[in-house]
Amino acid sequence: MKNTGSANISSSKTQKIFHNMWVEDYRNINIEIPAGSLIYLYGSVGMWKTTLSQILLGRFTWKQWVFTSPTYTYYNSYWDNIYHFDLYRLQNYEEFLMIGWEDILLNRSTWYILVEWPELIEKYISADISLYIEVWDSHDTRNLRVEFTPQYLS
């Protein structure tokens, strides 16, 4: 059954929460993300992380196309300043280091970097913005919590 209302929002200085969202509502999310941001995207399997990633990548690139998930390639890059990581298949932080991705995450200035499944690296490299997707009141709706780190707010 389709939601007849729209997602409602609650916010504070450090976070915004979008309640009762359908997948179509992702296109209307209003989050300002400046260049140079490292964004972590959390949620279990089936939480529409890839869909949200595709929408955000479309905003960063101003392109309307299908951005493929980097699940098997570990990351995709676009225009030398946009990176989309999927760390689901990595086993540990040492494996992450051996691939050489730490340099990309630590040497960003005007880049957008989106990381799905960031649990592996979060204690070593902190995000500017963290997005948490959780089931709302049914299997078909979600909450999206957006947290901004103190350095992002200063």
SERO-4910 file (N, C-alpha, C, O; in steps of 0.05 Angstrom, whole numbers):
BEGIN
 pado doro    nc1    nc2    nc3   cac1   cac2   cac3    cc1    cc2    cc3    oc1    oc2    oc3
  Met    A     17    -24      0      0      0      0     18     25      0     36     27     16
  Lys    A     12     43    -18     28     67    -21     22     87      1     -1     90      9
  Asn    A     42    101     10     40    121     30     26    146     18     35    156     -2
  Thr    A      5    155     30     -9    178     19      2    204     30     -4    225     18
  Gly    A     16    203     51     28    227     62     57    229     53     67    211     40
  Ser    A     71    251     61     99    253     54    115    248     79    104    247    102
  Ala    A    141    243     75    158    239     98    159    264    115    161    286    104
  Asn    A    158    261    141    161    284    159    190    285    169    204    265    170
  Ile    A    198    309    176    226    315    183    227    326    211    212    343    219
  Ser    A    247    316    226    254    329    252    283    335    250    299    320    237
  Ser    A    292    357    262    320    364    259    330    379    284    315    390    300
  Ser    A    356    378    286    371    394    306    396    404    292    399    400    268
  Lys    A    413    417    307    437    427    295    455    405    284    468    409    263
  Thr    A    456    382    297    474    361    289    461    338    272    476    321    262
  Gln    A    435    339    269    423    317    254    395    325    242    382    343    252
  Lys    A    388    310    221    361    312    210    351    283    209    366    265    203
  Ile    A    325    280    214    313    253    211    289    256    193    271    272    197
  Phe    A    289    240    172    267    238    153    251    213    160    262    191    157
  His    A    227    216    169    211    194    179    192    184    157    183    199    139
  Asn    A    186    158    158    165    146    142    169    151    112    150    160     98
  Met    A    192    145    102    199    150     74    194    125     57    199    103     65
  Trp    A    185    131     32    184    110     12    208    115     -6    221    136     -5
  Val    A    216     95    -22    240     98    -39    238    122    -57    258    135    -63
  Glu    A    213    129    -66    210    153    -84    216    179    -69    224    199    -82
  Asp    A    213    179    -43    219    203    -27    249    210    -26    255    233    -20
  Tyr    A    266    191    -32    295    197    -32    302    220    -51    320    235    -46
  Arg    A    288    222    -73    293    243    -92    288    271    -81    299    291    -92
  Asn    A    271    273    -61    264    299    -50    279    306    -24    273    327    -12
  Ile    A    299    291    -17    314    296      7    331    321      3    345    324    -17
  Asn    A    329    340     22    344    365     20    366    364     40    363    371     63
  Ile    A    390    356     31    414    355     48    435    370     32    442    362     10
  Glu    A    447    390     44    469    405     31    495    390     38    502    387     61
  Ile    A    508    381     17    533    367     20    555    381      5    555    381    -19
  Pro    A    573    395     20    594    410      6    616    392     -6    620    369      4
  Ala    A    630    401    -26    653    387    -37    673    382    -15    676    398      3
  Gly    A    687    360    -17    706    352      4    695    335     25    708    328     45
  Ser    A    669    328     23    655    313     44    660    283     41    660    272     19
  Leu    A    665    270     64    666    241     66    640    233     79    634    240    101
  Ile    A    624    217     64    597    209     72    597    179     77    604    163     59
  Tyr    A    588    171    101    585    142    107    555    136    106    538    151    115
  Leu    A    549    113     93    521    104     90    517     77    103    529     57     95
  Tyr    A    501     77    124    496     53    141    468     42    136    449     57    129
  Gly    A    466     16    138    440      3    136    444    -26    129    463    -33    115
  Ser    A    426    -43    138    429    -71    131    422    -76    102    414    -58     88
  Val    A    425   -101     93    418   -108     66    389   -102     61    372   -107     78
  Gly    A    382    -91     38    355    -85     30    344    -59     41    320    -54     40
  Met    A    361    -41     50    352    -15     61    352      7     40    348     30     48
  Trp    A    357      1     15    357     21     -7    382     39     -6    381     62    -15
  Lys    A    404     28      4    429     44      4    439     50    -24    447     73    -29
  Thr    A    438     31    -42    447     35    -69    430     56    -83    440     73    -98
  Thr    A    404     55    -78    386     75    -90    392    103    -80    394    122    -96
  Leu    A    396    106    -54    404    132    -43    431    141    -54    435    164    -60
  Ser    A    450    122    -56    476    128    -68    473    139    -96    486    159   -103
  Gln    A    457    126   -112    453    134   -140    442    163   -142    450    178   -159
  Ile    A    423    169   -124    411    196   -124    432    216   -116    434    237   -128
  Leu    A    447    211    -95    468    230    -86    489    233   -108    498    256   -113
  Leu    A    498    212   -120    518    214   -142    507    230   -165    522    246   -177
  Gly    A    481    228   -171    469    244   -192    470    274   -184    474    291   -202
  Arg    A    467    280   -159    469    308   -151    497    319   -152    502    341   -161
  Phe    A    516    302   -144    544    311   -145    554    315   -174    570    333   -178
  Thr    A    544    299   -192    554    300   -220    536    316   -238    543    323   -261
  Trp    A    512    323   -229    492    336   -245    484    319   -269    477    330   -290
  Lys    A    487    293   -267    480    275   -289    457    257   -281    454    249   -258
  Gln    A    440    251   -300    418    233   -296    425    207   -311    418    204   -335
  Trp    A    437    188   -298    442    162   -309    443    142   -287    441    149   -263
  Val    A    446    117   -294    447     96   -274    476     92   -265    493     85   -281
  Phe    A    481     97   -240    507     92   -228    507     64   -217    490     57   -200
  Thr    A    525     47   -226    525     19   -217    538     17   -190    555     33   -182
  Ser    A    529     -3   -175    541     -8   -148    568    -20   -151    573    -38   -168
  Pro    A    587    -11   -135    615    -22   -136    619    -46   -118    641    -50   -108
  Thr    A    598    -62   -114    600    -85    -96    623   -104   -103    637   -113    -86
  Tyr    A    627   -109   -129    648   -128   -137    673   -115   -146    694   -128   -147
  Thr    A    673    -89   -151    697    -74   -158    708    -58   -135    730    -47   -137
  Tyr    A    694    -57   -113    700    -43    -89    697    -13    -90    688      0    -71
  Tyr    A    703      0   -113    697     28   -116    694     36   -145    706     23   -162
  Asn    A    679     57   -149    677     70   -176    686     99   -172    681    111   -151
  Ser    A    698    110   -193    705    139   -192    692    152   -216    689    141   -237
  Tyr    A    685    177   -212    673    194   -233    686    221   -234    689    234   -213
  Trp    A    695    229   -257    706    255   -262    729    262   -243    733    286   -237
  Asp    A    744    243   -235    768    248   -218    763    262   -192    783    269   -178
  Asn    A    739    266   -184    734    279   -158    710    267   -142    702    278   -122
  Ile    A    699    245   -153    676    233   -139    682    203   -137    688    189   -157
  Tyr    A    681    193   -113    686    164   -108    663    152    -93    651    163    -75
  His    A    656    127   -101    635    112    -89    647     85    -81    653     69    -98
  Phe    A    650     81    -55    661     56    -44    639     38    -34    619     47    -24
  Asp    A    643     12    -37    626     -8    -25    645    -28    -11    658    -44    -25
  Leu    A    646    -28     15    665    -44     30    653    -70     41    665    -83     58
  Tyr    A    630    -77     31    616   -101     41    633   -126     40    632   -143     58
  Arg    A    648   -129     19    663   -154     15    691   -154     28    704   -175     29
  Leu    A    700   -132     39    726   -132     53    724   -144     80    703   -142     94
  Gln    A    745   -157     89    745   -171    114    756   -155    137    747   -158    160
  Asn    A    776   -138    132    789   -123    154    802    -97    143    804    -93    119
  Tyr    A    811    -80    161    823    -55    154    849    -59    139    856    -43    121
  Glu    A    864    -79    146    890    -84    132    885    -90    102    901    -81     85
  Glu    A    863   -104     96    856   -109     68    850    -82     54    857    -78     31
  Phe    A    836    -65     68    830    -38     57    856    -23     51    859    -10     30
  Leu    A    876    -24     70    901    -11     66    917    -22     42    929     -8     27
  Met    A    917    -49     39    932    -62     18    922    -53     -9    937    -52    -28
  Ile    A    896    -47    -12    885    -38    -37    893     -9    -43    893     -1    -66
  Gly    A    901      6    -22    911     33    -26    889     55    -24    894     77    -33
  Trp    A    866     48    -14    844     68    -14    847     89      8    834    110      7
  Glu    A    863     83     28    866    102     50    875    129     39    867    150     49
  Asp    A    893    129     20    903    154      8    880    171     -4    880    195     -1
  Ile    A    861    158    -16    838    173    -28    822    186     -5    814    209     -7
  Leu    A    816    170     16    799    181     37    813    202     54    800    221     63
  Leu    A    839    201     57    853    220     74    862    245     58    868    265     71
  Asn    A    863    244     32    873    266     16    852    279     -1    856    285    -24
  Arg    A    829    283     11    807    296     -3    807    326      3    813    334     25
  Ser    A    800    341    -17    797    370    -12    772    380    -26    755    393    -14
  Thr    A    769    373    -51    745    381    -66    730    356    -76    713    358    -94
  Trp    A    736    333    -65    724    309    -73    699    303    -57    695    312    -35
  Tyr    A    681    288    -70    658    276    -56    665    246    -53    673    234    -73
  Ile    A    663    236    -29    668    207    -25    645    195    -10    639    204     13
  Leu    A    632    175    -22    610    162    -10    618    133     -4    628    119    -22
  Val    A    615    124     21    623     97     29    600     82     40    588     89     60
  Glu    A    592     60     26    573     41     36    587     20     53    609     12     46
  Trp    A    575     11     75    586     -8     93    612      2    105    633    -11    103
  Pro    A    612     25    118    637     38    129    647     27    155    667     36    166
  Glu    A    632      8    167    639     -2    194    669    -11    196    681     -9    217
  Leu    A    680    -21    174    707    -30    173    728     -8    178    749    -13    189
  Ile    A    722     16    170    741     38    171    733     61    190    750     79    194
  Glu    A    710     60    201    700     83    216    716     91    240    717    114    248
  Lys    A    730     72    253    746     79    277    773     90    268    787    101    285
  Tyr    A    780     88    243    806     99    234    803    125    219    820    143    220
  Ile    A    781    128    204    776    152    188    747    161    194    728    146    188
  Ser    A    744    185    205    717    194    212    704    208    188    717    221    172
  Ala    A    678    205    187    662    217    165    654    246    172    655    253    195
  Asp    A    648    261    152    636    288    156    606    286    160    594    300    176
  Ile    A    594    267    145    565    263    146    560    233    146    572    218    130
  Ser    A    543    224    165    535    196    166    505    194    161    489    208    173
  Leu    A    498    176    143    470    170    136    463    143    146    476    123    139
  Tyr    A    442    141    162    433    116    174    405    110    163    386    126    167
  Ile    A    401     87    150    375     79    140    365     57    157    379     37    161
  Glu    A    340     60    167    328     39    184    299     35    175    286     53    164
  Val    A    289     11    180    261      5    175    243     23    192    249     27    216
  Trp    A    222     34    181    203     51    196    181     33    207    187     14    222
  Asp    A    156     37    200    134     22    212    125     -2    195    109    -18    204
  Ser    A    136     -5    172    130    -28    155    155    -35    139    174    -19    139
  His    A    155    -57    126    178    -65    110    182    -46     86    204    -46     74
  Asp    A    161    -31     79    162    -14     55    170     15     60    173     30     41
  Thr    A    174     23     85    181     50     91    207     51    108    214     31    121
  Arg    A    221     74    107    246     76    121    247    103    136    233    122    130
  Asn    A    265    103    155    274    128    168    302    133    157    318    114    153
  Leu    A    309    157    152    336    165    144    345    185    164    334    207    167
  Arg    A    366    178    179    378    197    199    404    207    187    421    191    180
  Val    A    407    233    186    431    246    176    445    259    199    434    277    212
  Glu    A    470    251    204    486    262    226    509    278    215    524    267    197
  Phe    A    513    302    225    535    319    216    556    319    238    549    324    262
  Thr    A    581    315    232    602    316    253    608    345    261    603    363    245
  Pro    A    620    348    284    626    376    293    644    391    274    640    415    270
  Gln    A    664    378    261    681    393    242    665    402    218    672    422    205
  Tyr    A    644    387    211    628    395    188    612    420    195    607    437    178
  Leu    A    604    422    220    587    444    229    603    470    235    591    492    236
  Ser    A    629    468    238    645    492    245    652    509    221    665    529    224
***
